[in-house]
């Protein structure tokens, strides 16, 4: 029997179109990243006259001054703490809620699920005033939790949707056999569902981590102490009253997006597997 994949042949025009499209998409993604990285090696004057070319004289001090500065590592540490707490809470709450929506039938489950999914329609900026008032009333202003809790709340919709679809795609026979052997919902969730859900756990973790790592508006509103600022707020240090040191801003951005790029490439296979497995069945 001939393998289906070997029997499919792409025409030359289709192949050319495919490679041209992928090359264009890659250029759209890579050119801004390369421009940002190279801009960090330039002087301010060179950046203004030659924004897209190679530096006339490589300014390594732009990067080394940031790397050896205490402020950079403090802000990276703050971002890491906030992002880690956001990922941990998002995984715990969304996985348990999604398991209930996938396997437990109860009155109002569809309405409650749709209520959670409404969060996908509204960004956090649309509710920033009531969020600020609520966080203030809880006494969480200028704390990590004042940023983490809203991020978790606005990330639950997508996370529950991905987890729910993945859990529903697990073999029904596995679920029935576990209950015949006396396994309850909690044991099935902890000992069977979660160990089999590594791809979707990686997917939700990366989405939550990147969203929290790049968040700007929530830390700006909720945090007052510079010692608690994450890296997006650190860019404000290079803005003066009469000008901005753009070369240092670009160097700072390059150094701070490297962790997310590295994490993405490390977990890339799990992310793709989680998205494809969680999007087949609703």
Order of alpha helices (4+ residues) and beta strands (2+ residues): alpha-alpha-alpha-alpha-alpha-alpha-alpha-alpha-alpha-alpha-alpha-alpha-alpha-alpha-alpha
